[in-house]
């Protein structure tokens, strides 16, 4: 089967003809680029184990059957998802991440490290599973709130429901607030502040106040710096390893103090309070009482959602430490040209390479690197196989597909793109296409950030952008949550925004109606 998209062709080698009749959705966890084998293995094994979904990889891009979260465990039902997460799961996640980052891998022989890494990979997937087990426990009440307000208020219900859940302390907001704190610290030392505003990041330690600022930076990176850039890209260095991006963001905040995370969070709280008053004025009697009960049950949604995302990415980022240690030993053995080439292999392939390093491993890495570079230029279709039809799916799966993943077909007519209304407001500005976090340095204050999706490390960019447009994700996705946290307009689930909006074009983003208009 060949799927043609513009000038690109995707050859789908169906192993089972029955697969062609199934729907395989692209980008189930918001991966903007093709995946390398190690990241793909992580996704595939995690999805099968915890979401009951199968995955195929076409030119490196992941297509999965619709993920279905497990029902909440009796423990979660009895104690609540937040209690089980905080007291049981989170301590185990923290311990795993610290342990694999601090272990002595250099003392192991190459075959030992190969076997140890395969074991660590399995433990990482098991640990990631803790973040998946609580999904139904905290999303269920939110789906109930959304449904209630949709029934009462119509199409504006989902966005209003989501706005009511904003402005509470959460992991992504804390990471953004930490960068605001670093900007305040840098502002105390004129030489440090000037260097950061000018984009000079080397030698900060030698400037007056530099040691104090760098000490604060190290504390911040120890807490937040090990997040992977995205869920399927363990090959990308974390901020802890390469702190250029957080230093760039601190420099931006120093240049424009009104565009800091701290200022944006205050706006989000004000929007939440205004939305609550607005809704309560529209409901009466029993409906008002039911609304308040549903709201109370759902108010842990953002802290739980963003807390999970934070630790999911820290797990993946921490996995880089043993992976690169293994890569260095394979380089010493002549089997790889650089440590980062380990990400072109699965954990089983790495174990076998560690047992018998040779020129064939080097050749495989070279071949896969060339494939990856070619795949990056392709535009994947929204699905392969049968066209998506969610009408027969259980209600909770339909809600997950629409509200979280933003599943749907593109709606593009003339110059208007229709997506999901995710965060209120209307902004007209210049579009900036951002495909990776590293490209975030091209985003200028007041521009509209247009991207495939975002992950927690992208959150500070929301303080710089005037509005956000994404291809994927629904009103409860990370991108939508962060736009509301930063009180800027947002349209998600456009499916095609990054493909049809020219970089630098003037666009109008109507986050209240869910429409993006390309002005010119």
Buried (B, 14 or more C-beta within 10 A) or exposed (E): EEBEEEEBEBEBEBEEEEBEEBBBBBBBBBBBBBBBBBBBBBBBBBBBBBBEBBBBBBBBBBBBBBBBBBEBBEBBEEBBBBBBBBEBBBEEBEEBBEEBBEBEBEEBEBBEBBBBBBEBBEBBBBBBBBBBBBBBBBBBBBBBBBBBBBEBBEEBBBBBBBBBBBBBEBBBBBBBBBBBBBBBBBBEBEBBBBBBBEEEBEEBEEBEBBBBBBEBBEBBBEBBBBBBBBBBBBBBBBBBBEBBBBBBBBBBBBBEEEBBBBBBBEBBBEBBEEBBEEBEEEBEEEEBEBBBBBBEBBBBBBBBBBBBBBBBBBBBBBBBBBBBBBBBBBBEBEBBEEBBBBBBBBBEBBBBBBEEBEEEBBEBBBEBBEBBEEBEEBEBBBBBBEEBEBEEBEEBBBBBBBBBBBBBEBBBEEBEBBBBBBBBBEBBBBBBBBEBBBBBBEBEBBBBBBBBBBBBBBBBBBBBBBBBBBBBBBBBBBBBBBBBBBBBBBBBBBBBBBBBBEEEBBBBBBBBBBBBBBEE
